[in-house]
């Protein structure tokens, strides 16, 4: 298994209706979070702590909520928020 990110429960449920350019920025940040988690948890599968709490990250046009699960080597995106149009 290697580090990756994914939408939880799925992309439509988390990001459905968000503008494509905004989602591109979210996914770029998610890639950066994966690289950071991989560097922090060199072998996440052996991690024994409780993991990190939910966090929020601003991107141009809104923000998203995510959490890191080291033992699964995953960054889960669970909420994407854009301002009302």
Protein Blocks (a to p, Z undefined) as FASTA:
>chain_A
ZZdddddfbfklmmgoiafklmmmmmmmmmmmmmmmmmmmmplmlpcbebjaddddddeh
iacdddddfknopacdfbdcdddZZ
